[in-house]
Each structure stands twice: as C-alpha cells, then as structure tokens.
Amino acid sequence: MNKKNNQLVPIVLLGAVVIFLLIIYSFCNPAFNDYQRAQNKINTDSLEVQRLQEQYDQEKEKRKQEDIQIQSLKQVYITNSVNSDDNLGKFGTMFDDIIKRAQYNGLLIRSIEYDMKPASSAIYNNFSDTYNVCELKFFFVSTYTQLKTFMNELTTSFPYLISISKLDVTAFSGNEDYILINMAITLYSKKQTKEE
C-alpha cells in the first residue's frame, strides 16, 4: 500500500499543479484580455492623436499663410481732409512720401502733373462717391538700378493701396547709364463719411 501511495503522490501533486495553473489562468486570462484591449485602444488612440496633430499642424500652417497674405494686403488711406478744394490734401502724406522715396532712391524728378479725375480709372468712374482718386504723372531720369529699388519700395513697403497705371522707359540719349521714365501712379483715399 505504501508503494501505491508513493505512486499517487506525484499524480496528486501533478493534479494540484494543474488545478493551481487552471485557477491562475482563470484569474489571469481576463486580466490579460483586458490588458490586450487596453493596449489596442492605446495604439488606436495614438494613431488618432497623430492624425489629429498632423491635421492641426496643416491647419496652423494654412492660418499662418492666410495671416501673411492678410498682412501683405495694402490698406486704403482714409483721408482727414474735409475741405473739398484741397485736392492733394485728400491723399495725406502719400503724395509727399512717393516724392521722398523717389528722391531717396536717386531718381531725378523732371516734372509732376496730377489728375484728380482720371477717366481711365475704374474706381473713379464707379466709386467716386466713396473714394478719391488721383493719378500722378511723373517724368524721371534715373538708372535701371535706381528705378528697380524705387519700384520695389512702392510694391512691398508702401503702406497704402496705389497702382502703377503706366510705365514707359526710354534710353537717355546723352548717357547710356541713364533712362527716361514716364510713370503714372494712381493714389486712392477713402472719403470720410458723416459717421466717421
């Protein structure tokens, strides 16, 4: 009998180990399944966060580009002149600023004319009750480099809306380094309303 008991001991121990493993498995399996589900959710959420971050970055870059475009738009000068006889006063310091920029860049001004009712201006023809329009006709002498610098200043750093409606360049007969420039620059200013 002792021999039989000795043979049963390993079977009982093996059975106890199997039962113990089954009990551990029954407790661990749901926890492991929960862990797997949580890990899958973390992976899915991480991919969603990454997608949303990329979408946010694209939207942020788009807004940045829109802000750059908005900042690059020129504003229309709002005149403070209430005197209807003061034609150039309707354009504040824009007229003087253009002359100073031309002189600073070395352009020699031979003549200036202005037209307060330019027939070729669509703004004057259609919105003269809202905007003042003045076409300045300049005749300059300069070099190509001076003209290029002046034009660059007008198109990039001049704060108000203007348009260059004419630009004719011809060679200067006396000196090949210089050119004759016939340029028309149209200035715009918004009229003050009674509410303003």
Secondary structure, 3 states (H helix, E strand, C coil): CHHHHHHHHHHHHHHHHHHHHHHHHHHHHHHHHHHHHHHHHHHHHHHHHHHHHHHHHHHHHHHHHHHHHHHHCCECEECCCCCCCCCHHHHCCHHHHHHHHHHHCCCEEEEEEEECCCCCCHHHHHHCCCEEEEEEEEEEEECHHHHHHHHHHHHHCCCECEEEEEEEEEECCCCCCCEEEEEEEEEEEECCCCCC
